Amino acid sequence: MEKILLIGACGQIGAELTMQLRAAYGDGNVVAADVKEPNSEIRESGPFEHLNVLDAASFGDILERHSPTQIYNLAAMLSATGEKYPLKAWDLNMNGLLNTLELSIIHEVKKVYWPSSIAVFGPTTPRVMTPQETVMEPNTIYGISKQAGERLCEWYHQKKGVDVRSLRYPGIISYKTEPGGGTTDYAVDIYFQAKRKGSYECFLKEGTALPMMYMPDAIRATMELMEAPANTISVRSSYNLAAMTFAPEEVAASIQKEIPDFAVSYAPDFRQAIAESWPASIDDSVARKDWGWKPEFDLDAMTKDMLEHVR
Ligand code: AKB
């Protein structure tokens, strides 16, 4: 029987992944952990532990008490906040991963999941249909930490036999828990402001196309990767993963099909340079071939669902 420890359970992806894993593996078999207070859904549906992933002693103690077969470590500082607090971002993103990998060996954890990001790519990377293997010269501290993390994952797999798996998430759009500190966050805010105010001031310029994905697809991709037989996983750094690509005016036009009076203005800030250093679209053919990845949501299907659910 699988038992899972999910660190970062109060974050945008962690909160939804915790509930989906509990539905799949049983509420009591998924221990949620975070430095923050959990929402009532997470607290009331299964076990919760307060954990700072940098505190190796407490992390080890939790592994001792719960004996998980899998660890998901989703604790991270994202691109925009990382540029403001580079040393904290490096510390959390790198040492959180190192603790996870080292402790997974000591406590004989069978599988580890760690998310990477399109931020591993940089301005010298081919921007359109970015291949799985290509030039990678990230220029944000978040991207640099994710690229170094990918190298660590591959090293721990090859040299220490850790069954670690990873996805390079694009911008993730969702309505349950709002994201924090990312460059792609505008694509979430725009839906909230469309419903709340009928207008939105975007911090990226028109024409800034970025790879994006709706949360149900991101959760399904994560669970499908973790459930795939180990011999089908040919990539031990991190898999390219894609669903859709759009620029701010395209998501605005999609919202206007449902809310015709919705108005968008543009006031680009420091996040524009980050967005311009990232790919516009991603070639995820290796994930499709290895473990059958296929997205379900396109832009208009996501817009309909988002506008139905955003409060
Ligand atoms: C960010 O914008 O920093 C994240 C990411 C693409 O990893 N959403």
Boltz pocket constraint, residues with backbone or C-beta under 6 A from the ligand:
constraints:
  - pocket:
      binder: B
      contacts: [[A, 78], [A, 79], [A, 80], [A, 116], [A, 117], [A, 118], [A, 119], [A, 142], [A, 169], [A, 170], [A, 171], [A, 172], [A, 181], [A, 182], [A, 183], [A, 184], [A, 185]]
      max_distance: 6.0
